[in-house]
Amino acid sequence: PPAPTTPPAVASAPVVPPVQAPTAQTYTFPDGHLSFTYPVGWSIRADQGPFDPPGTAEASRIVTVFDAAGAEVARVFNGNYADGTGGIVDRTILDRAVVPGVRDTAGNQVEFGFSVNYAMNYDYNSENGGMPTASGRSDSPPFYVMDVRLPSELQAGVSSSGINQVRVPNGIMSAYAVFDPAKQPAFATPEAAKAWMGSTQYAQLKSMLLSLSYK
């Protein structure tokens, strides 16, 4: 009988994985130390930041972040300048996470946080050496904070409002979300703020703040 024939092998085309479009872009401050990523479609504007002493202007930048609709949603500062005031608040922490790419000059971890804060009334009395003592929540609406700070500045319950200035080798870093100034408070209720945490914008802002990296 005739020998069986083997059909010629057909070469298969190599499977080329689809090219994934980038979903984030990176901004690095001029001196190369601090950087962060932000979504494609968003934009930034880098401006001269405050500085002290004279002669340190070049190392100070404040970067404003805008979403795809052009609304300001965040600011990131790096430079040799710091100021601020504080008070006593009753704070409920809605979300927090370690920022893996940043530690302060003492080696402490830095955290992302989202919280609702109620300003407190004060009593001044001689029993406390004339120092103010919190005596219950004020009638003012709560304020919401999403930023990056030391864990010691993000305490639940009645505590200092704290600051979001992180000391890094080249000066000070601060990074925080900017909520719509036309809305006071930013959210109608804490429940509305919790619902926003399930949104794409919340995920984008949190991812951006967690991406901060100091080298």
GROMACS elastic network, one bead per residue, 0.5 to 0.9 nm:
[ bonds ]
;  ai    aj funct       b0    kb
    1     4     6  0.88196   500
    2     5     6  0.87825   500
    6     9     6  0.86015   500
    7    10     6  0.87711   500
   12    15     6  0.86825   500
   13    16     6  0.88492   500
   16    19     6  0.86638   500
   17    20     6  0.87215   500
   20    23     6  0.86399   500
   22    25     6  0.75826   500
   22    39     6  0.89242   500
   22    40     6  0.72757   500
   23    38     6  0.84691   500
   23    39     6  0.58450   500
   23    40     6  0.53343   500
   23    41     6  0.86969   500
   24    37     6  0.60252   500
   24    38     6  0.53375   500
   24    41     6  0.86519   500
   25    36     6  0.84286   500
   25    37     6  0.53398   500
   25    38     6  0.55311   500
   25    39     6  0.62094   500
   25    40     6  0.60002   500
   25    42     6  0.89951   500
   26    35     6  0.69202   500
   26    36     6  0.56937   500
   26    38     6  0.63929   500
   26    39     6  0.88158   500
   27    34     6  0.85769   500
   27    35     6  0.55234   500
   27    36     6  0.56604   500
   27    37     6  0.62740   500
   27    38     6  0.79249   500
   27    44     6  0.85198   500
   28    31     6  0.80708   500
   28    32     6  0.59239   500
   28    33     6  0.73339   500
   28    34     6  0.59109   500
   28    36     6  0.67431   500
   28    37     6  0.88339   500
   29    32     6  0.54832   500
   29    33     6  0.66412   500
   29    34     6  0.56173   500
   29    35     6  0.61327   500
   29    46     6  0.89150   500
   29    59     6  0.85977   500
   29    60     6  0.89445   500
   29    61     6  0.74110   500
   29    63     6  0.88581   500
   29    78     6  0.78102   500
   30    33     6  0.79603   500
   30    34     6  0.85980   500
   30    58     6  0.83163   500
   30    59     6  0.72984   500
   30    60     6  0.89129   500
   30    61     6  0.83128   500
   31    34     6  0.79111   500
   31    58     6  0.88769   500
   31    59     6  0.68435   500
   32    35     6  0.75104   500
   32   214     6  0.86859   500
   32   215     6  0.77376   500
   33   170     6  0.81027   500
   33   213     6  0.78799   500
   33   214     6  0.52673   500
   34    78     6  0.75864   500
   34   102     6  0.89265   500
   34   173     6  0.85475   500
   34   212     6  0.71109   500
   34   213     6  0.56591   500
   34   215     6  0.65536   500
   35   211     6  0.79937   500
   35   212     6  0.57823   500
   35   213     6  0.53733   500
   35   214     6  0.66088   500
   35   215     6  0.85647   500
   36   208     6  0.64956   500
   36   209     6  0.73956   500
   36   210     6  0.83104   500
   36   211     6  0.52658   500
   36   213     6  0.62519   500
   36   214     6  0.89991   500
   37   207     6  0.81553   500
   37   208     6  0.55671   500
   37   209     6  0.82810   500
   37   211     6  0.59667   500
   37   212     6  0.73617   500
   38    41     6  0.88200   500
   38    42     6  0.69261   500
   38    43     6  0.82085   500
   38    44     6  0.89965   500
   38    65     6  0.83458   500
   38   204     6  0.75738   500
   38   205     6  0.80604   500
   38   207     6  0.79559   500
   38   208     6  0.53518   500
   38   209     6  0.87821   500
   38   211     6  0.84698   500
   39    42     6  0.55914   500
   39    43     6  0.83644   500
   39    67     6  0.83425   500
   39    68     6  0.89222   500
   39   204     6  0.69573   500
   39   205     6  0.89475   500
   39   208     6  0.78839   500
   40    43     6  0.79754   500
   40    68     6  0.85183   500
   41    67     6  0.71610   500
   41    68     6  0.52250   500
   41    69     6  0.89153   500
   42    65     6  0.72820   500
   42    66     6  0.56652   500
   42    69     6  0.81529   500
   42    70     6  0.77767   500
   43    64     6  0.84700   500
   43    65     6  0.59474   500
   43    66     6  0.51875   500
   43    67     6  0.65375   500
   43    68     6  0.73532   500
   43    70     6  0.78261   500
   44    63     6  0.65071   500
   44    64     6  0.54972   500
   44    66     6  0.59386   500
   44    67     6  0.88022   500
   45    62     6  0.83068   500
   45    63     6  0.55735   500
   45    64     6  0.52078   500
   45    65     6  0.66864   500
   45    66     6  0.82374   500
   46    49     6  0.87227   500
   46    61     6  0.64044   500
   46    62     6  0.58353   500
   46    64     6  0.64347   500
   46    65     6  0.89072   500
   47    60     6  0.86718   500
   47    61     6  0.56956   500
   47    62     6  0.54056   500
   47    63     6  0.62680   500
   47    64     6  0.80198   500
   48    51     6  0.87797   500
   48    57     6  0.72530   500
   48    58     6  0.78464   500
   48    59     6  0.89364   500
   48    60     6  0.62630   500
   48    62     6  0.62752   500
   48    63     6  0.87624   500
   49    57     6  0.73436   500
   49    58     6  0.88438   500
   49    59     6  0.85423   500
   49    63     6  0.85423   500
   49    77     6  0.72964   500
   49    78     6  0.78999   500
   49    79     6  0.71392   500
   49    81     6  0.86341   500
   50    57     6  0.74247   500
   50    60     6  0.65288   500
   50    61     6  0.77098   500
   50    62     6  0.82029   500
   50    79     6  0.75505   500
   50    80     6  0.79621   500
   50    81     6  0.63032   500
   50    82     6  0.85484   500
   51    54     6  0.70264   500
   51    55     6  0.83463   500
   51    56     6  0.61471   500
   51    57     6  0.56215   500
   51    58     6  0.88771   500
   51    59     6  0.82944   500
   51    60     6  0.61941   500
   51    79     6  0.66733   500
   51    80     6  0.56163   500
   51    81     6  0.50342   500
   51    82     6  0.84196   500
   52    55     6  0.78134   500
   52    56     6  0.65556   500
   52    57     6  0.78266   500
   52    79     6  0.88676   500
   52    80     6  0.61408   500
   52    81     6  0.55795   500
   52    82     6  0.86374   500
   53    56     6  0.62696   500
   53    57     6  0.85398   500
   53    80     6  0.78359   500
   53    81     6  0.82166   500
   54    57     6  0.70310   500
   55    58     6  0.77030   500
   56    59     6  0.57229   500
   56    60     6  0.69628   500
   56    79     6  0.81198   500
   56    80     6  0.70488   500
   57    60     6  0.53365   500
   57    61     6  0.82030   500
   57    79     6  0.81430   500
   57    80     6  0.84480   500
   58    61     6  0.77440   500
   58    79     6  0.87284   500
   59    78     6  0.76776   500
   59    79     6  0.56273   500
   59    80     6  0.73397   500
   59   170     6  0.82994   500
   59   171     6  0.89684   500
   60    77     6  0.76024   500
   60    78     6  0.57552   500
   60    80     6  0.64868   500
   60    81     6  0.80666   500
   60   171     6  0.89588   500
   61    76     6  0.83142   500
   61    77     6  0.58894   500
   61    78     6  0.57080   500
   61    79     6  0.63138   500
   62    75     6  0.68543   500
   62    76     6  0.57578   500
   62    78     6  0.65928   500
   62    79     6  0.83012   500
   63    74     6  0.83428   500
   63    75     6  0.55466   500
   63    76     6  0.51228   500
   63    77     6  0.62282   500
   63    78     6  0.87023   500
   64    72     6  0.69394   500
   64    73     6  0.78242   500
   64    74     6  0.60045   500
   64    76     6  0.66420   500
   64    77     6  0.87899   500
   65    70     6  0.89423   500
   65    71     6  0.83622   500
   65    72     6  0.58470   500
   65    73     6  0.58123   500
   65    74     6  0.50420   500
   65    75     6  0.59493   500
   65    76     6  0.80566   500
   66    69     6  0.76057   500
   66    70     6  0.52255   500
   66    71     6  0.51694   500
   66    73     6  0.55142   500
   66    74     6  0.71361   500
   67    70     6  0.52636   500
   67    71     6  0.55199   500
   67    72     6  0.65831   500
   67    73     6  0.64428   500
   67   201     6  0.88516   500
   68    71     6  0.75094   500
   70    73     6  0.89159   500
   71   180     6  0.85076   500
   72    75     6  0.83107   500
   72   177     6  0.88231   500
   72   178     6  0.66317   500
   72   179     6  0.80481   500
   72   180     6  0.81543   500
   73   176     6  0.87052   500
   73   177     6  0.56449   500
   73   179     6  0.64068   500
   73   180     6  0.80699   500
   73   205     6  0.80820   500
   74   175     6  0.74098   500
   74   176     6  0.56294   500
   74   179     6  0.81148   500
   74   205     6  0.79593   500
   75   174     6  0.80685   500
   75   175     6  0.57201   500
   75   176     6  0.56603   500
   75   177     6  0.64855   500
   75   178     6  0.70735   500
   76   173     6  0.74623   500
   76   174     6  0.57533   500
   76   176     6  0.66280   500
   76   177     6  0.88799   500
   77   172     6  0.76765   500
   77   173     6  0.55122   500
   77   174     6  0.51364   500
   77   175     6  0.62809   500
   78    81     6  0.84206   500
   78   168     6  0.89607   500
   78   170     6  0.81251   500
   78   171     6  0.69986   500
   78   172     6  0.55858   500
   78   174     6  0.67111   500
   78   175     6  0.88358   500
   79    82     6  0.85024   500
   79   170     6  0.69385   500
   79   171     6  0.52832   500
   79   172     6  0.54162   500
   79   173     6  0.68341   500
   80   170     6  0.70293   500
   80   172     6  0.57762   500
   80   173     6  0.88093   500
   81   171     6  0.70328   500
   81   172     6  0.64261   500
   82   165     6  0.71955   500
   82   171     6  0.87263   500
   82   172     6  0.67631   500
   83   165     6  0.85870   500
   84   163     6  0.72576   500
   84   165     6  0.88756   500
   85   161     6  0.88914   500
   85   162     6  0.84837   500
   85   163     6  0.79303   500
   86   160     6  0.68933   500
   86   161     6  0.55456   500
   86   162     6  0.61874   500
   86   163     6  0.73131   500
   87   119     6  0.77825   500
   87   120     6  0.81373   500
   87   159     6  0.84184   500
   87   160     6  0.56852   500
   87   161     6  0.54047   500
   87   162     6  0.77348   500
   88   118     6  0.87039   500
   88   119     6  0.65153   500
   88   120     6  0.59097   500
   88   121     6  0.84075   500
   88   122     6  0.85577   500
   88   133     6  0.87841   500
   88   134     6  0.69735   500
   88   158     6  0.68116   500
   88   159     6  0.55121   500
   88   161     6  0.54961   500
   88   162     6  0.85645   500
   89   117     6  0.59539   500
   89   118     6  0.53246   500
   89   120     6  0.53695   500
   89   121     6  0.89904   500
   89   134     6  0.84695   500
   89   137     6  0.79863   500
   89   157     6  0.77215   500
   89   158     6  0.55367   500
   89   159     6  0.57170   500
   89   160     6  0.60651   500
   89   161     6  0.55569   500
   90   116     6  0.83647   500
   90   117     6  0.56483   500
   90   118     6  0.50499   500
   90   119     6  0.65755   500
   90   120     6  0.68605   500
   90   136     6  0.87452   500
   90   137     6  0.73668   500
   90   156     6  0.73923   500
   90   159     6  0.64946   500
   90   160     6  0.85374   500
   90   161     6  0.84061   500
   91   115     6  0.66456   500
   91   116     6  0.58268   500
   91   118     6  0.64167   500
   91   119     6  0.88337   500
   91   154     6  0.84613   500
   91   155     6  0.72214   500
   91   156     6  0.51448   500
   91   158     6  0.63121   500
   91   159     6  0.74343   500
   91   161     6  0.81233   500
   92   114     6  0.88604   500
   92   115     6  0.56093   500
   92   116     6  0.53444   500
   92   117     6  0.64642   500
   92   118     6  0.86947   500
   92   155     6  0.86049   500
   92   156     6  0.56195   500
   92   157     6  0.64091   500
   93    96     6  0.72860   500
   93   113     6  0.72350   500
   93   114     6  0.61621   500
   93   116     6  0.65537   500
   93   117     6  0.85723   500
   93   154     6  0.80651   500
   93   155     6  0.80509   500
   93   156     6  0.61247   500
   93   157     6  0.87015   500
   94   113     6  0.76476   500
   94   114     6  0.55121   500
   94   115     6  0.51534   500
   94   116     6  0.72980   500
   94   190     6  0.89588   500
   94   193     6  0.85937   500
   94   194     6  0.72404   500
   94   197     6  0.88838   500
   95   112     6  0.79632   500
   95   113     6  0.55985   500
   95   114     6  0.50960   500
   95   115     6  0.69287   500
   95   197     6  0.87759   500
   96   111     6  0.66028   500
   96   112     6  0.53103   500
   96   114     6  0.63925   500
   96   115     6  0.86287   500
   97   110     6  0.87087   500
   97   111     6  0.55040   500
   97   112     6  0.52127   500
   97   113     6  0.67071   500
   97   210     6  0.79429   500
   98   101     6  0.89381   500
   98   109     6  0.69804   500
   98   110     6  0.60117   500
   98   112     6  0.61257   500
   98   113     6  0.88648   500
   98   151     6  0.89484   500
   98   210     6  0.75041   500
   99   102     6  0.61393   500
   99   103     6  0.83190   500
   99   109     6  0.74017   500
   99   110     6  0.55956   500
   99   111     6  0.52005   500
   99   112     6  0.62294   500
   99   148     6  0.79228   500
   99   209     6  0.76257   500
   99   211     6  0.71411   500
   99   212     6  0.70229   500
   99   213     6  0.82732   500
  100   103     6  0.79944   500
  100   109     6  0.78232   500
  100   110     6  0.77353   500
  100   111     6  0.84805   500
  100   210     6  0.72280   500
  100   211     6  0.78836   500
  100   212     6  0.80676   500
  100   213     6  0.76725   500
  101   110     6  0.86872   500
  101   210     6  0.79176   500
  101   211     6  0.70344   500
  101   212     6  0.59573   500
  101   214     6  0.61115   500
  101   215     6  0.82052   500
  102   108     6  0.87948   500
  102   109     6  0.69821   500
  102   110     6  0.62431   500
  102   111     6  0.89153   500
  102   168     6  0.84434   500
  102   212     6  0.67239   500
  102   213     6  0.54073   500
  102   214     6  0.53998   500
  102   215     6  0.82571   500
  103   106     6  0.76651   500
  103   107     6  0.53513   500
  103   108     6  0.53476   500
  103   110     6  0.57723   500
  103   150     6  0.88960   500
  103   166     6  0.84026   500
  103   167     6  0.86397   500
  103   168     6  0.73613   500
  103   214     6  0.78630   500
  104   107     6  0.52558   500
  104   108     6  0.54232   500
  104   109     6  0.68830   500
  104   110     6  0.72185   500
  104   150     6  0.82528   500
  104   166     6  0.61403   500
  104   167     6  0.53529   500
  104   168     6  0.50307   500
  104   169     6  0.77475   500
  105   108     6  0.74384   500
  105   166     6  0.85906   500
  105   167     6  0.60190   500
  105   168     6  0.51474   500
  105   169     6  0.59557   500
  106   167     6  0.85374   500
  106   168     6  0.87254   500
  108   150     6  0.73988   500
  108   151     6  0.86288   500
  109   149     6  0.89198   500
  109   150     6  0.66682   500
  109   151     6  0.73947   500
  110   148     6  0.67463   500
  110   149     6  0.55923   500
  110   151     6  0.64553   500
  110   166     6  0.79675   500
  111   147     6  0.83118   500
  111   148     6  0.54477   500
  111   149     6  0.55011   500
  111   150     6  0.59594   500
  111   151     6  0.60584   500
  111   154     6  0.84662   500
  111   210     6  0.82208   500
  112   146     6  0.74039   500
  112   147     6  0.57993   500
  112   149     6  0.66544   500
  112   150     6  0.87216   500
  112   151     6  0.88648   500
  112   206     6  0.75844   500
  112   209     6  0.68057   500
  112   210     6  0.66151   500
  113   145     6  0.76147   500
  113   146     6  0.55640   500
  113   147     6  0.56755   500
  113   148     6  0.62607   500
  113   149     6  0.76728   500
  113   151     6  0.89990   500
  113   154     6  0.74386   500
  113   206     6  0.87903   500
  114   144     6  0.73380   500
  114   145     6  0.55982   500
  114   147     6  0.68030   500
  115   143     6  0.84485   500
  115   144     6  0.57170   500
  115   145     6  0.53567   500
  115   146     6  0.65814   500
  115   154     6  0.87282   500
  115   156     6  0.89103   500
  116   142     6  0.64571   500
  116   143     6  0.58707   500
  116   145     6  0.65204   500
  116   190     6  0.70786   500
  116   193     6  0.85635   500
  117   141     6  0.89888   500
  117   142     6  0.53762   500
  117   143     6  0.52758   500
  117   144     6  0.60911   500
  117   145     6  0.76158   500
  117   161     6  0.80719   500
  118   137     6  0.63134   500
  118   138     6  0.73070   500
  118   139     6  0.89129   500
  118   140     6  0.77147   500
  118   141     6  0.70890   500
  118   143     6  0.66029   500
  118   144     6  0.89463   500
  119   136     6  0.87171   500
  119   137     6  0.59612   500
  119   138     6  0.57449   500
  119   139     6  0.82949   500
  119   140     6  0.70484   500
  119   141     6  0.81632   500
  119   142     6  0.69436   500
  119   143     6  0.82461   500
  119   161     6  0.86639   500
  120   134     6  0.58733   500
  120   135     6  0.68022   500
  120   136     6  0.56083   500
  120   138     6  0.50769   500
  120   139     6  0.87372   500
  120   158     6  0.84280   500
  121   133     6  0.81707   500
  121   134     6  0.56330   500
  121   135     6  0.53806   500
  121   136     6  0.56296   500
  121   137     6  0.57856   500
  121   138     6  0.51637   500
  121   139     6  0.87382   500
  122   132     6  0.56277   500
  122   133     6  0.53055   500
  122   135     6  0.55816   500
  122   136     6  0.78854   500
  122   138     6  0.89552   500
  123   131     6  0.83039   500
  123   132     6  0.54490   500
  123   133     6  0.51020   500
  123   134     6  0.63653   500
  123   135     6  0.63355   500
  124   127     6  0.87402   500
  124   128     6  0.76575   500
  124   129     6  0.85800   500
  124   130     6  0.55574   500
  124   131     6  0.58790   500
  124   133     6  0.63281   500
  125   128     6  0.58111   500
  125   129     6  0.68927   500
  125   130     6  0.50755   500
  125   131     6  0.69144   500
  125   132     6  0.72958   500
  125   133     6  0.79697   500
  126   131     6  0.77753   500
  127   130     6  0.70647   500
  127   131     6  0.87032   500
  128   131     6  0.55567   500
  128   132     6  0.75777   500
  128   133     6  0.76436   500
  129   132     6  0.87854   500
  130   133     6  0.89879   500
  134   137     6  0.81601   500
  134   158     6  0.81856   500
  135   138     6  0.87952   500
  137   140     6  0.83001   500
  138   141     6  0.82029   500
  139   142     6  0.89355   500
  141   184     6  0.76515   500
  141   185     6  0.62508   500
  142   184     6  0.87302   500
  142   185     6  0.64265   500
  142   186     6  0.87954   500
  142   189     6  0.88732   500
  142   190     6  0.89411   500
  143   184     6  0.79988   500
  143   185     6  0.59228   500
  143   186     6  0.70573   500
  143   187     6  0.85801   500
  144   179     6  0.84856   500
  144   185     6  0.75637   500
  144   186     6  0.66804   500
  144   187     6  0.79008   500
  144   193     6  0.85490   500
  145   176     6  0.78270   500
  145   177     6  0.74881   500
  145   178     6  0.86924   500
  145   179     6  0.88052   500
  146   175     6  0.88627   500
  146   176     6  0.57776   500
  146   177     6  0.54340   500
  146   178     6  0.81487   500
  146   205     6  0.89712   500
  146   206     6  0.85340   500
  147   164     6  0.68648   500
  147   174     6  0.79662   500
  147   175     6  0.57275   500
  147   177     6  0.60999   500
  147   206     6  0.89439   500
  147   209     6  0.74492   500
  148   164     6  0.60650   500
  148   165     6  0.82744   500
  148   166     6  0.82526   500
  148   174     6  0.68503   500
  148   175     6  0.57302   500
  148   176     6  0.64175   500
  148   209     6  0.70159   500
  148   210     6  0.83787   500
  149   152     6  0.81890   500
  149   153     6  0.63841   500
  149   154     6  0.71825   500
  149   162     6  0.87173   500
  149   163     6  0.70944   500
  149   165     6  0.65523   500
  149   166     6  0.62881   500
  149   174     6  0.76684   500
  149   175     6  0.83187   500
  150   153     6  0.53563   500
  150   154     6  0.68860   500
  150   163     6  0.85279   500
  150   164     6  0.73230   500
  150   165     6  0.82883   500
  150   166     6  0.69254   500
  151   154     6  0.50940   500
  151   155     6  0.71800   500
  152   155     6  0.63745   500
  152   162     6  0.82391   500
  153   159     6  0.89498   500
  153   160     6  0.75246   500
  153   161     6  0.73966   500
  153   163     6  0.62962   500
  153   164     6  0.74534   500
  154   159     6  0.87691   500
  154   160     6  0.86237   500
  154   161     6  0.79912   500
  154   162     6  0.69613   500
  154   163     6  0.87347   500
  155   158     6  0.79974   500
  155   159     6  0.64719   500
  155   160     6  0.79086   500
  155   161     6  0.86096   500
  155   162     6  0.86140   500
  156   159     6  0.72353   500
  158   161     6  0.88989   500
  159   162     6  0.81874   500
  160   163     6  0.88241   500
  163   166     6  0.84810   500
  164   173     6  0.82313   500
  164   174     6  0.57701   500
  164   175     6  0.73765   500
  164   176     6  0.80319   500
  165   172     6  0.61975   500
  165   173     6  0.57924   500
  165   174     6  0.50013   500
  165   175     6  0.82472   500
  166   171     6  0.84674   500
  166   172     6  0.55618   500
  166   173     6  0.50969   500
  166   174     6  0.62028   500
  167   170     6  0.81196   500
  167   171     6  0.58749   500
  167   173     6  0.63573   500
  167   174     6  0.89364   500
  168   171     6  0.53371   500
  168   172     6  0.56613   500
  168   173     6  0.66513   500
  168   214     6  0.80984   500
  169   172     6  0.80253   500
  170   173     6  0.88349   500
  175   209     6  0.71022   500
  175   212     6  0.87910   500
  176   209     6  0.76918   500
  177   205     6  0.72868   500
  177   209     6  0.86674   500
  178   181     6  0.81132   500
  179   182     6  0.86998   500
  179   183     6  0.79419   500
  179   186     6  0.61936   500
  180   183     6  0.56446   500
  180   184     6  0.83361   500
  180   186     6  0.65446   500
  181   184     6  0.68987   500
  181   185     6  0.86371   500
  181   186     6  0.75460   500
  182   185     6  0.87436   500
  182   186     6  0.82006   500
  183   187     6  0.73663   500
  183   188     6  0.86824   500
  184   187     6  0.75297   500
  184   188     6  0.83213   500
  185   188     6  0.64767   500
  185   189     6  0.84579   500
  186   189     6  0.88554   500
  186   193     6  0.83969   500
  187   190     6  0.69392   500
  187   191     6  0.85514   500
  187   192     6  0.59891   500
  187   193     6  0.57481   500
  187   196     6  0.89229   500
  188   191     6  0.81891   500
  188   192     6  0.62438   500
  188   193     6  0.78520   500
  189   192     6  0.51348   500
  189   193     6  0.65805   500
  189   194     6  0.88091   500
  190   194     6  0.62426   500
  190   195     6  0.86375   500
  191   195     6  0.62040   500
  191   196     6  0.86673   500
  192   196     6  0.62580   500
  192   197     6  0.88032   500
  193   196     6  0.50506   500
  193   197     6  0.65435   500
  194   197     6  0.51701   500
  194   198     6  0.74527   500
  195   198     6  0.57231   500
  195   199     6  0.75332   500
  196   199     6  0.52676   500
  196   200     6  0.86346   500
  196   201     6  0.82126   500
  196   202     6  0.66263   500
  197   200     6  0.83239   500
  197   201     6  0.83730   500
  197   202     6  0.54453   500
  197   203     6  0.73127   500
  198   201     6  0.86007   500
  198   202     6  0.68877   500
  198   203     6  0.74800   500
  199   202     6  0.53573   500
  199   203     6  0.65122   500
  199   204     6  0.87931   500
  200   203     6  0.51280   500
  200   204     6  0.61589   500
  200   205     6  0.86984   500
  201   204     6  0.50203   500
  201   205     6  0.61497   500
  201   206     6  0.85015   500
  202   205     6  0.52286   500
  202   206     6  0.60520   500
  202   207     6  0.84362   500
  203   206     6  0.52037   500
  203   207     6  0.59901   500
  203   208     6  0.85378   500
  204   207     6  0.51423   500
  204   208     6  0.61370   500
  204   209     6  0.87369   500
  205   208     6  0.50847   500
  205   209     6  0.62757   500
  205   210     6  0.85644   500
  206   209     6  0.52575   500
  206   210     6  0.60718   500
  206   211     6  0.85378   500
  207   210     6  0.50918   500
  207   211     6  0.60858   500
  208   211     6  0.51376   500
  208   212     6  0.70207   500
  209   212     6  0.57080   500
  210   213     6  0.84469   500
